Amino acid sequence: MTDNLINGEKFEPVAGETIKDLIEKRLGVSLTEQGYRVEGEPLAIAVAKNSQVVPRSSWCHTLAEGTIDIVGAVQGG
């Protein structure tokens, strides 16, 4: 049995939960089917599942299981 991880922490996936659902729950935002925030500033994040980038347009179709990495863009010098 493979561990389910989000950014290295174990989690128990909910049956049928998608990447979009997971992001909405963890970040407290509402997203469109295309993975963009309904209101406010765009999310500056990327998601990988099992070391493969998940396109934003696929978040609502990709199950949240396996190893999930959510990374944020940071501006600096």
N, C-alpha and C positions, 0 to 999 in steps of 0.2 A: 504494500500500500504506500502510495506517495504522499508525503506531507503537503498540505496546502499552506502556502506562505504569502504574506503581503509584506513587502520590504523587509523580508527576513523573519517576520513574526508569524507564528502558527495561527491559523484561523480555520473555523469550520464553515465551509460554504453552505449557503442556503440553496436548496434544490431549485434550479431554474434561474438563479440570480446571475445577471450579466455584469460585465465590466461597468457599463453605464449605471446600473443599480448600485454597485459597490461604491463607485465614485460619489454618487449622489448621497449615499448614506454616510460615508466617511468624511466628506468635505461639507456636507450640509448645503448642497446646491441643487438646483433643478436644471436638467440638461435636455436639449432637444434630441430627437432621434439621430441627428448628425453629430452629437457629442459636444455641442456648443451650449454655453450657459444661456438660460432663458432670459435672464436680466443681469445687468452689471458687466463688469470687465470680463474679457475672455479668459479662460483658464490657460495658464502657461504651464501645462503638464504634458507628459507623454507616458504611455503605458506599454509595458512589455509583458507577455505571457510566455513562460518557459523560454526566456531569452529571445523571443521574437517580438518585434514592435507590432502593436495592434493599432491599425489606422483608426483614427477618431470615428470615421464612418462605420466601423465594424463594432464599436463598443456595445451597441444595443443588440448585437447578434452573437457576441462571444461570451461563453459561460465563464464565470469567475471561479475558476478552480485551477489547481496547479500552483506554479510559482508566479506571482504577480508582482511586478515592480512598477511603482508610480513615482515618477521623478518630476521635479519642478525646475523650470528655467530660472536662473539667477543672473542678474546683471551685476557686473563689477569690473574691476580693472586689474 
